[in-house]
Amino acid sequence: MINRILREIYKEFVWGQNEEGERGVALIIAAAFNKPHSIPFLYGTDDDIVYPHSLYGCSGIGQDLAYYFADRLYDPSQTRQQAILLAAFIFREVSQSVAGVGLGTNMMFFAEKNRLIQVIPHNKVKELEENLPDVSEAMIQAFNKGIQIPDWLAADLP
C-alpha cells in the first residue's frame, strides 16, 4: 500500500516536472501504526522504492557524508537534547563540505513512547549550528587533554 501511495505522490509532484522527467526528490517517511505497543517506523525513498531506516534518516545531496558522521557519532543512549546538538553539528559540517547543502535543513524527532513529533525549523537549526564549537578547536582541545603520546612518537625529527 505504501508503494502505491508513494507512486501517486511521485506521479503528481516529481515525475514530469521538467524536461528530463526527474527532480531527484527523496523522501523520509515516518509511519506509526495504530496497534497497541507498536513503534514508529522510519523509511527513506529512492524514486518510488521504499527502504527502512533504523534510528535516523537523511535525505539530499549531502546524505552520504551525513550518514557517515551519524553512523560514527550517534549513540542511542544520548538524550534527545544531545541528539539534537549532534544533528546540528552534522548539518553544519556537511553544509561546509558539500556544495548546495543546508539551504533549508529541518529536523524532526519522533518519540517512540508517546508518538509525539518535535519539529525544529531551519532558523532554529541555524541558531544551534552557529553556537556549536568549531571542529578544529574541539579536536585541538581533545588532543591537548590526556592523549598519551607513545615514546617512539614523542621525539622530534632530526
Buried (B, 14 or more C-beta within 10 A) or exposed (E): EEEEEBEEBBEEEBBEEEEEEEEEBBBBBBEEEEEEEEEEBBBBBEBBEBEEBEEBBBEBBBBEBBBEBBEEEBEEEEEEEEBBBBBBBBBBBBBEEBEEBBEEBEBEBBEEEEEEEEEBEBEBBBEBBEEBEEEEEEEEEEEEEEEEEEEEEEEEEE
